Each structure stands twice: as structure tokens, then as C-alpha cells.
Amino acid sequence: MRPGRTDVAVVGGGPAGAAAALAMRRHAPARRVVLLEAGCHDRVKPGEILPAAARGLLRQIGVLEPFLAGDFVECRAVVSAWAGDALEERNSIFHAQGAGWQLDRALFDRLLLEAAATAGAEVRLGSAVHSAAREGQDWQLKLSDGNVVAGTVIWATGRNWKLARPLGAKLCVHGQLAAYIRFFDRAPGDCRLVIEARPEGWWYTADLPRQRRVVACLSDPDLGGELRNPASWYRALAATRHIAPLLSSSAREIASLAKSAGTAGVDPAAGERWVAAGDTLFAADPLSSRGITHALRSGILAAYAVSDMLDGQDELARTRYAMFAEQGFAGYAPALAAHYAAAARWDTAFWRRRRRQAEEERRPVTFPGSSRSAKESWFEA
């Protein structure tokens, strides 16, 4: 193999990309894997809940033990005021798989990347991919710090789809939503995820490691723009019945973010020697709590797909991966719309739109990478 060439280039070092690199090293250790991450995972980021169902995926890529030894908080219950003002609690002791976790995402992502490097993948931080172009049977990736020629590409850049055109994919946006998030320290909690529907959208909060807490409001971008302003955000927080009391008087804000959180995906799920994974493949509404689990699972299956491509089974790999993508999308939109409709008790723009969407989603829906109408429950994904 000539210098600068790799069998697999993983573009993106979040959970999907790291899981892909780990799975590739375990599944095909003779293959060279380079993981290219634009950042350094040194900033706070959303995506704090990891369901118990992810335990098997962490074991599959060989990181369960270091994860369990890490500084993460068990999520012992999900509490919500959704269809009404009263709180309803779903305790993890009544769940067959037990408790999930409330994560420090930056710490979690670093743990996965360290494991990938230990497993033999070349991990390059601060290495953004600016463009991609075909070079014979390979992909020429132009980076901020040089070039890489790759036999296959696993595209796992989260909600950044700038590589869609050169890879030959189309971005399909199915729903707009924005998350207005603030992080706090000196804010101890009780290991619960709390959700509250409000006229402007919905709120959630969870306590994080080292007595920190995340508080977020989810609304439509054209309706919630004022929530970027601290005074407006805190004023809306004060009006919540269940979220505001969980933020202690000693709490201190340490960071804030405004992020896209709507439903989007790419079509097709895989192309000529490339596969999409994680949020790049399908970015779900945070209400589904499926983000990180989906990222890990899709990253693992993306590794199997590119391994088949390298073995000359391109068409089979694309077909199999499209089937996986279809199963992941099945039933998502109708179930999500119905869940929103259950809380649509306010006559505000946000909830009027959700009632209308619920009516529209009664019709069959086809998603990116899918050739059939949705049938199965999104909650089972």
C-alpha cells in the first residue's frame, strides 16, 4: 500500500465513526483504517442519554468495561409531563435491560477514540475533510492537513452533510427543530431525565457527571429564535413547572449551544465505495432518544458493508446496508407525529403544526434509502 493510502477512511470521530473504526479493526484486522475527526472533543455537546440497549453494542466493539469504569451517571428514571401537567415516571428497575446512562458526551467520544487508536486505527484529530473526489477505484480526500487516498469511505460527520454532492447523495429534510441548550455546574441531580411539554415546544434536563446539568428547550427555528438570547431563555425556563425547580440557586452556567435537531437523512444510504452512518445517515428528533444507539449500531454495520466492498461485493454490500437503513426508518415519522399529537393541548404555532403533521402522517411515508412504506414502531429501534 503506497504512502497516504488507506483501505478505509472514516470521516467523523463521533460515536458512529469510532464504532465503525473499532468494528473494522475487530472484523478485518488486516485492513488499514484511518479516522479523520475535524475537532478534538474538547467542548460540551448535546446527546447526553445512552439507553441500556446500547450495552450489547459497547460489548461488541470491545469498550464496555472501560465505559463502565468511566465517570458516567446512571439514568434511573425518565419522568415526563407530556399529555398533562402531572409528572409520570418510568423507572429503570421495571425495564428488562436496566438503567441507561447520562453522559458527558465529550468524555464519551474521547473514550471511544482512544479505544479505536488502541485497536490499531490511525486517529487524526483536527483533520477536517474539505472535499472528496473519485480517483480510479479510490477516493481522494483533501484535508486541512494533507490528503488521503482511501479504498472506501465511511461518512459519519453527524449533521454536517457538505460531502453529499461529491459522494453522490441527496439530503432529505423531513422536519425542522432546534435545540437551545445550556450547561451548568454546581447543579447536583437525582439521576433522572425530566421532560416537560410547554406552549413554545418542550424542555428536558438531565444531571451529568461531576455535579453538572444540561437544560434544553426544543422549538421550531422560526419560532424559538429569541431563545438564543439569555434573558428570553431564562424567562421561558422560569415559566416551566418541573424543569426550573431542578436548577439549584448555586448553579452556574458554563456553556450554551443552539443546534439543529430536526429529522433528516441521506439518499441513498450507500454508494460507490462509501457508506453513511450515524446522524449523517439518519438524524432523528431527540424525543426518540435513539441518537447514540443508532450511531453505534450503524457504525458497526457500516464497517461490515465496506469490508464487503473491499472484498469485491459492492452491490451486495449496498443492498444489505439499504435494508438496514430501511428498518431504521420504518414507522419513525407516524409514531413521532402521534407522540407529539398526544401533547398538543396548546393552541400555539408549534403544537398546531404537530397536530397537522399527525394528520398527514396517517398516510404511508417513504424515507431515504427505503422502497416501502413505514410499518414498524420507531420506539423499538
SULLINZI-V230114 format. One record per residue. N is the residue number from 0. RES is the residue in three letters. OMEGA is omega in whole degrees, 0 to 359 (none if undefined). D_FIRST is the distance of its C-alpha to the first C-alpha in Angstrom with 1 decimal. Layout:
# SULLINZI-V230114
N:RES:OMEGA:D_FIRST
N:RES:OMEGA:D_FIRST
This chain:
# SULLINZI-V230114
0:MET:184:0.0
1:ARG:180:3.8
2:PRO:179:6.6
3:GLY:179:8.5
4:ARG:178:6.4
5:THR:176:7.5
6:ASP:184:8.8
7:VAL:170:12.3
8:ALA:175:14.1
9:VAL:182:17.6
10:VAL:183:20.0
11:GLY:184:23.0
12:GLY:172:23.8
13:GLY:182:27.1
14:PRO:180:28.0
15:ALA:181:26.2
16:GLY:180:22.9
17:ALA:178:23.2
18:ALA:178:24.3
19:ALA:180:21.3
20:ALA:179:18.8
21:LEU:180:21.0
22:ALA:180:21.4
23:MET:181:17.7
24:ARG:179:17.2
25:ARG:184:20.3
26:HIS:183:19.7
27:ALA:186:16.1
28:PRO:179:15.1
29:ALA:181:12.0
30:ARG:177:10.5
31:ARG:182:9.3
32:VAL:174:12.3
33:VAL:178:13.4
34:LEU:185:17.2
35:LEU:181:18.8
36:GLU:184:22.6
37:ALA:183:24.9
38:GLY:180:27.6
39:CYS:182:28.2
40:HIS:181:30.5
41:ASP:180:33.3
42:ARG:177:35.9
43:VAL:181:38.0
44:LYS:178:37.1
45:PRO:182:38.8
46:GLY:192:37.9
47:GLU:186:39.7
48:ILE:176:40.6
49:LEU:181:38.6
50:PRO:180:40.5
51:ALA:180:40.9
52:ALA:181:39.0
53:ALA:182:35.8
54:ARG:181:36.3
55:GLY:178:34.6
56:LEU:177:31.6
57:LEU:177:31.2
58:ARG:182:31.6
59:GLN:180:28.9
60:ILE:171:26.2
61:GLY:182:27.7
62:VAL:183:29.5
63:LEU:183:33.1
64:GLU:177:34.3
65:PRO:177:33.1
66:PHE:181:34.4
67:LEU:178:37.8
68:ALA:183:38.0
69:GLY:185:37.4
70:ASP:180:40.1
71:PHE:186:40.7
72:VAL:175:44.0
73:GLU:174:45.1
74:CYS:188:46.3
75:ARG:180:49.5
76:ALA:170:51.0
77:VAL:184:50.6
78:VAL:183:53.9
79:SER:167:54.7
80:ALA:191:57.6
81:TRP:181:56.5
82:ALA:178:59.2
83:GLY:183:61.9
84:ASP:182:62.6
85:ALA:179:62.7
86:LEU:172:59.7
87:GLU:186:58.3
88:GLU:172:56.1
89:ARG:186:53.5
90:ASN:183:53.0
91:SER:180:49.9
92:ILE:178:52.1
93:PHE:180:53.0
94:HIS:184:49.4
95:ALA:183:47.9
96:GLN:177:44.6
97:GLY:185:46.3
98:ALA:170:45.7
99:GLY:183:42.7
100:TRP:171:41.7
101:GLN:195:42.3
102:LEU:155:39.2
103:ASP:188:38.4
104:ARG:180:35.4
105:ALA:179:33.8
106:LEU:180:34.0
107:PHE:181:32.8
108:ASP:178:29.7
109:ARG:178:28.9
110:LEU:180:29.4
111:LEU:180:26.8
112:LEU:177:24.2
113:GLU:177:24.9
114:ALA:179:24.5
115:ALA:178:21.1
116:ALA:178:19.9
117:THR:180:21.6
118:ALA:176:19.9
119:GLY:175:16.4
120:ALA:174:15.6
121:GLU:183:14.9
122:VAL:181:18.2
123:ARG:178:19.0
124:LEU:181:22.7
125:GLY:184:24.4
126:SER:182:21.5
127:ALA:176:23.1
128:VAL:183:21.4
129:HIS:181:23.6
130:SER:178:22.3
131:ALA:180:19.9
132:ALA:178:19.4
133:ARG:176:17.8
134:GLU:188:15.3
135:GLY:177:15.3
136:GLN:185:14.1
137:ASP:173:12.5
138:TRP:175:14.5
139:GLN:180:14.8
140:LEU:177:16.5
141:LYS:186:18.7
142:LEU:175:19.7
143:SER:183:22.6
144:ASP:179:20.5
145:GLY:181:17.6
146:ASN:174:15.1
147:VAL:173:12.3
148:VAL:187:10.5
149:ALA:175:10.6
150:GLY:178:10.7
151:THR:180:14.0
152:VAL:168:16.6
153:ILE:187:19.3
154:TRP:187:22.1
155:ALA:184:24.4
156:THR:178:26.2
157:GLY:181:29.6
158:ARG:175:32.4
159:ASN:187:30.4
160:TRP:184:29.6
161:LYS:178:28.7
162:LEU:184:25.5
163:ALA:184:27.6
164:ARG:180:28.1
165:PRO:179:24.6
166:LEU:179:23.5
167:GLY:180:26.6
168:ALA:178:28.6
169:LYS:176:32.3
170:LEU:178:33.8
171:CYS:181:37.0
172:VAL:184:39.4
173:HIS:181:42.1
174:GLY:180:44.0
175:GLN:175:44.5
176:LEU:178:45.0
177:ALA:178:44.6
178:ALA:178:44.6
179:TYR:197:46.5
180:ILE:173:45.6
181:ARG:180:46.9
182:PHE:184:46.0
183:PHE:166:48.6
184:ASP:186:49.0
185:ARG:185:52.2
186:ALA:181:52.3
187:PRO:181:52.5
188:GLY:183:52.5
189:ASP:175:53.2
190:CYS:178:49.8
191:ARG:168:50.6
192:LEU:183:49.0
193:VAL:181:51.9
194:ILE:180:52.0
195:GLU:175:54.9
196:ALA:181:55.6
197:ARG:181:57.4
198:PRO:184:58.8
199:GLU:183:55.9
200:GLY:175:53.2
201:TRP:183:52.2
202:TRP:168:51.4
203:TYR:174:49.5
204:THR:177:49.3
205:ALA:176:47.6
206:ASP:185:47.8
207:LEU:179:44.6
208:PRO:176:43.8
209:ARG:175:45.8
210:GLN:175:48.8
211:ARG:184:47.2
212:ARG:173:47.7
213:VAL:176:46.3
214:VAL:184:48.8
215:ALA:172:47.8
216:CYS:178:49.7
217:LEU:180:48.2
218:SER:176:49.8
219:ASP:184:49.1
220:PRO:182:47.7
221:ASP:180:50.7
222:LEU:188:53.1
223:GLY:183:51.7
224:GLY:181:50.8
225:GLU:179:53.6
226:LEU:171:52.0
227:ARG:180:49.6
228:ASN:183:52.8
229:PRO:182:53.4
230:ALA:179:57.2
231:SER:180:56.7
232:TRP:181:54.2
233:TYR:177:56.4
234:ARG:177:59.4
235:ALA:177:57.8
236:LEU:183:56.7
237:ALA:181:60.3
238:ALA:179:61.5
239:THR:181:59.4
240:ARG:189:61.4
241:HIS:184:58.8
242:ILE:185:55.9
243:ALA:181:57.8
244:PRO:181:59.6
245:LEU:179:56.4
246:LEU:186:55.5
247:SER:181:57.6
248:SER:180:59.7
249:SER:183:57.6
250:ALA:181:54.3
251:ARG:179:52.5
252:GLU:181:50.0
253:ILE:179:46.7
254:ALA:176:44.6
255:SER:181:44.8
256:LEU:167:42.6
257:ALA:188:43.2
258:LYS:171:40.4
259:SER:181:40.1
260:ALA:182:40.7
261:GLY:181:41.4
262:THR:180:40.0
263:ALA:178:37.1
264:GLY:181:34.0
265:VAL:178:31.6
266:ASP:1:31.8
267:PRO:178:29.8
268:ALA:180:28.2
269:ALA:181:24.8
270:GLY:182:23.6
271:GLU:178:20.7
272:ARG:173:17.7
273:TRP:180:19.5
274:VAL:176:22.1
275:ALA:182:24.8
276:ALA:177:26.1
277:GLY:180:29.0
278:ASP:178:31.4
279:THR:177:29.2
280:LEU:182:29.7
281:PHE:179:33.3
282:ALA:186:35.2
283:ALA:172:38.5
284:ASP:181:41.8
285:PRO:179:42.1
286:LEU:181:45.2
287:SER:181:43.1
288:SER:183:41.5
289:ARG:191:38.4
290:GLY:186:35.9
291:ILE:178:33.9
292:THR:177:34.3
293:HIS:180:33.0
294:ALA:180:30.1
295:LEU:182:29.1
296:ARG:182:29.6
297:SER:177:27.8
298:GLY:178:24.8
299:ILE:182:24.6
300:LEU:175:25.1
301:ALA:178:22.6
302:ALA:178:19.9
303:TYR:181:21.2
304:ALA:181:21.2
305:VAL:175:17.6
306:SER:176:16.7
307:ASP:179:18.9
308:MET:180:17.3
309:LEU:178:13.9
310:ASP:176:15.9
311:GLY:181:17.5
312:GLN:185:20.7
313:ASP:185:20.8
314:GLU:178:24.6
315:LEU:181:25.4
316:ALA:180:23.4
317:ARG:181:25.2
318:THR:180:28.5
319:ARG:183:28.3
320:TYR:176:27.4
321:ALA:177:30.2
322:MET:176:32.6
323:PHE:180:31.6
324:ALA:180:32.2
325:GLU:179:35.5
326:GLN:179:36.7
327:GLY:181:36.0
328:PHE:191:38.0
329:ALA:175:40.8
330:GLY:187:44.2
331:TYR:187:43.0
332:ALA:179:45.0
333:PRO:181:48.3
334:ALA:179:48.3
335:LEU:179:47.4
336:ALA:179:50.1
337:ALA:180:52.6
338:HIS:176:51.8
339:TYR:182:52.4
340:ALA:180:55.6
341:ALA:181:57.0
342:ALA:187:57.2
343:ALA:182:58.4
344:ARG:178:61.9
345:TRP:176:62.0
346:ASP:177:62.9
347:THR:184:60.3
348:ALA:182:57.6
349:PHE:185:54.7
350:TRP:173:56.5
351:ARG:178:58.0
352:ARG:181:54.5
353:ARG:176:53.5
354:ARG:179:56.6
355:ARG:179:55.8
356:GLN:179:52.2
357:ALA:178:53.6
358:GLU:181:55.8
359:GLU:184:53.0
360:GLU:173:50.6
361:ARG:176:53.1
362:ARG:179:51.7
363:PRO:182:48.5
364:VAL:176:45.3
365:THR:185:41.9
366:PHE:178:38.8
367:PRO:178:35.4
368:GLY:184:33.3
369:SER:179:36.5
370:SER:183:38.6
371:ARG:177:41.5
372:SER:180:44.2
373:ALA:181:43.8
374:LYS:191:45.6
375:GLU:186:44.5
376:SER:177:45.3
377:TRP:182:43.1
378:PHE:182:44.5
379:GLU:184:42.8
380:ALA:none:39.3
